[in-house]
């Protein structure tokens, strides 16, 4: 079963390999310009699918608590601008969704890889959250993600 798990290419303490992203509006988001103590990047496979929606809505519902803890939240998936815009609008998500359309970043992190679902083996994005500190160093890698309780998972991991 281990062949269906992510093979992380980054470790706690490593400098995150990317600083600039495009969001759902095509705007440039530069992580180094954020003035939060923590940044949580939750990588998810696809907009508007059941488990991804559950995770996104859990973070939406706990957004103010996370904000009080000085945590910036960003979702990242292979979906493009239009898909992200629809997902945000449909579920009233209060945070930006970033684009990794060609999964270059996910591959660089080791979270794009072999997966198995309902007997089908395929290449895809593993559900992983990367927590960065204010220096953009990896504080924690969260896997597996508990989609229905993910905000609390993030909060517990910044305290450790």
C-alpha atoms as one frame of an Amber mdcrd trajectory, in Angstrom:
protein
   0.000   0.000   0.000   2.986   2.334   0.542   3.395   2.752  -3.225   0.216
   4.894  -3.143   1.521   7.398  -0.597   3.320  10.673  -1.317   7.113  10.526
  -1.433   8.008  13.883   0.090  10.939  15.679  -1.499  10.901  18.426   1.139
  11.362  18.179   4.879  10.554  20.225   7.931  12.975  23.134   8.099  13.482
  23.328   4.314  12.901  26.609   2.520   9.724  26.321   0.458  10.741  26.127
  -3.234   8.250  28.659  -4.605   7.228  32.151  -3.596   5.024  33.446  -6.430
   1.691  31.930  -7.482  -1.248  32.884  -9.694  -4.622  32.883  -7.987  -8.147
  32.349  -9.314  -8.175  35.864 -10.811  -4.804  35.500 -12.505  -3.292  37.828
  -9.912   0.208  37.280  -8.611   0.395  36.165  -4.971   3.833  36.507  -3.416
   4.124  34.526  -0.179   7.107  36.569   1.014   4.905  39.681   1.075   2.385
  38.171   3.478   2.714  39.364   7.031   1.316  36.357   8.826   3.111  34.147
  11.281   1.922  31.027   9.414   0.876  30.069   5.888  -1.104  26.876   5.298
  -1.056  25.626   1.707  -3.601  22.865   1.333  -3.061  20.820  -1.801  -6.237
  19.111  -3.003  -6.968  17.065  -6.144  -9.953  18.817  -7.742 -12.477  21.622
  -7.289 -16.061  20.725  -6.393 -15.551  17.049  -5.601 -16.975  15.609  -2.355
 -13.869  15.287  -0.188 -12.226  18.441  -1.556 -15.425  20.380  -0.886 -15.620
  18.985   2.643 -12.046  20.142   3.306 -12.519  23.570   1.702 -15.747  24.183
   3.629 -14.202  23.103   6.942 -11.499  25.724   6.396 -14.154  28.272   5.352
 -16.188  27.600   8.487 -13.112  28.039  10.686 -11.495  30.824   8.674 -11.882
  33.506  11.365 -10.341  31.263  14.034  -7.400  30.492  11.751  -7.023  34.188
  10.981  -6.929  34.967  14.720  -4.049  32.476  14.982  -2.239  34.508  12.270
  -2.605  31.744   9.669  -3.071  32.597   5.979  -4.912  29.856   4.084  -4.482
  29.041   0.390  -5.782  26.081  -1.569  -3.717  24.698  -4.447  -4.880  22.298
  -7.137  -4.267  21.557 -10.812  -7.548  23.348 -11.704  -7.449  26.640 -13.614
  -8.840  30.113 -12.976 -12.426  29.512 -14.132 -12.818  26.304 -12.134 -11.402
  28.001  -9.025 -13.723  30.991  -9.490 -16.793  28.735  -9.685 -15.674  26.741
  -6.629 -15.118  29.909  -4.572 -18.458  31.390  -5.609 -20.466  28.203  -5.097
 -19.153  27.589  -1.578 -18.396  31.204  -0.558 -14.754  30.463   0.168 -13.038
  33.442   1.893  -9.501  32.584   0.736  -7.679  32.373  -2.587  -7.146  29.230
  -4.599  -3.787  28.987  -6.321  -3.012  27.283  -9.593  -0.562  24.432 -10.201
  -2.093  23.450 -13.551   0.884  21.503 -14.831   1.568  20.068 -11.321   5.202
  21.200 -11.477   5.178  22.350  -7.843   3.357  19.230  -6.625   5.915  17.081
  -8.473   8.788  19.087  -6.977   7.324  18.527  -3.484   6.734  14.813  -4.067
   2.953  15.049  -3.677   2.087  14.278  -7.296   2.303  10.555  -7.756   0.679
   7.170  -7.964  -2.748   6.855  -6.343  -5.359   4.145  -6.157  -9.110   4.712
  -5.906 -11.797   2.061  -6.328  -9.285  -0.331  -7.861  -8.025   2.216 -10.404
  -4.330   3.164 -10.295  -3.485   6.590 -11.708  -1.221   9.628 -11.355  -2.673
  12.443  -9.287  -2.310  14.963  -6.498  -2.094  13.660  -2.948  -4.095  15.578
  -0.359  -1.354  17.247   1.712  -1.080  20.491   3.654   2.227  22.310   3.972
   2.520  24.721   6.887   5.139  27.428   6.424   6.523  29.755   9.064   7.137
  33.477   8.504  10.529  32.672   6.923   8.776  30.422   4.341  10.379  27.359
   5.868   8.395  24.147   6.132   7.104  23.830   9.681   4.918  20.744   9.143
   3.660  18.436   6.397   0.170  17.175   7.151  -0.687  13.790   5.659  -3.118
  12.185   5.934  -5.536  15.099   5.986  -8.760  14.802   7.971 -10.978  16.801
   5.589 -13.846  17.278   8.040 -11.550  18.464  10.834  -8.722  20.042   8.886
  -8.749  23.475  10.527  -8.161  21.845  13.907  -5.415  19.671  12.394  -3.656
  22.837  11.171  -4.050  24.575  14.538  -2.629  21.559  16.391   0.355  21.381
  14.031   1.372  25.019  14.510   1.430  24.428  18.248   3.843  21.518  17.961
